[in-house]
Amino acid sequence: YSLGAGDQCIRYPAFYPLFLTLSAGLTGVMLTGDLFNIFVFSELLVISGAGLTAMADDHFGVEAAYKYFYMSLVAGVLLLLAAGSLYAAYGTLNLADLAQRIAADSGSAPLLPAAAALLTAFFMVKSAVVPFHFWQPDFHTAAPTPVSAMLSSVVVKVGVYGFLRMTTLLLPEGVFPLRPLLIALGAFGVLFGGFTALGTHNAKRMLAYSTLAQIGYILVAIGWGSPLALTAALVFTVNHSLVKAAMLMVAGAVASRASPKSAAFTALAGVGKASPFAGGLFMLGGLALAGIPPTNGFVSKLLVFQSGLTLEQYAAVALIGAGGILTLLYVIRAFQLIWWAPLPEGHKAKAKGDHLIAPALLIALCLLLGLWAEPLVRLATGVSEWLLTPGAYIAAVLGG
């Protein structure tokens, strides 16, 4: 998408090095087996993400970068305090060794609950979980489109990864009430994200609030914690990454044809008429967000609902089910404003804008994984079984 975008900041010499640093930090967080290294790689994410947003063409980019940087600075302090507490209690920060030692003393160390609370707060900031979300809408609205697509679809999954590790590896049952907390905040986030997305004034901001809702589904599934629920969480994580990146790219491409360039609905009114192909991509992506077949979003939500009904969590299933209705409402509202509303008098859409190759490929993947979901579901099932047998991971790292 960056190669076909018209943003001036993408031509800066620092853009691609910072973008690659962002990718390296994200990869490092997922691959490392050490808690302090998670801090190091997450700081790479913060520095590169803040730099990429500060250089945005949008004049609010610097403000959004400051918010993200200082909020992440507070989160980094929380992670350092958690790491210090765990090291003082157990003498190690290796995740496998730490899990083994916590299990050996049944989580009786006095500092463990405090460390768990600090880790929870850190990962909630990283995933913009309500009520730790307030930096995220401004950040994604002002960031360059390829950056906001990466951050809102993939980087927010750092917190999801952290909660998977905490619930399946680090924390024994009864040490810290993380699972009920994830269910409560996830269900609230689905409704809060849906209502705020419905009332916002900017297409990219709407999709940023939509991320709060979609992350809520994943948190609820992690909180349920059954093999089927973890499979649903993993499938949802992958599918949301594809859908949300595509939706933000389409919104950015349409905004690039507005005069002046802006993702505000007042500037986008009627602009989509010049690009019906973008409208088709946006509607397909919106159907995936809402969980309508034959898209991959339908598979994600079906698995989540199945896992909840299997566990007889009827109230939570009803709450998150309402989120799908809200998703349809704000997607249809945005589609009507951008593609059906008449162009205001004196306004004219630009002849060219950002290229649509990248979002088209992503939407094609969304349809493919909706029509042929079995490989992804099978892979996620195997991973969830592995997550629920932490002894295999501990043995792989420490031997024995």
Secondary structure, 3 states (H helix, E strand, C coil): CHHHCCCHHHHCCCHHHHHHHHHHHHHHHHHCCEHHHHHHHHHHHHHHHHHHHHCCCCCCHHHHHHHHHHHHHHHHHHHHHHHHHHHHHHCCCEHHHHHHHHHHCCCCCCCHHHHHHHHHHHHHHHCCCCCCCCCHHHHHHHCCHHHHHHHHHHHCHHHHHHHHHHHHHHCCCCCCCHHHHHHHHHHHHHHHHHHHHHHCCEHHHHHHHHHHHHHHHHHHHHHHCCHHHHHHHHHHHHHHHHHHHHHHHHHHHHHCCCCCCCCEHHHHCCHHHHCHHHHHHHHHHHHHHHCCCCCHHHHHHHHHHHHHHHCCCHHHHHHHHHHHHHHHHHHHHHHHHHHHCCCCCCCCCCCCCCCCHHHHHHHHHHHHHHHCCHHHHHHHHHHHHHHCCHHHHHHHHHCC
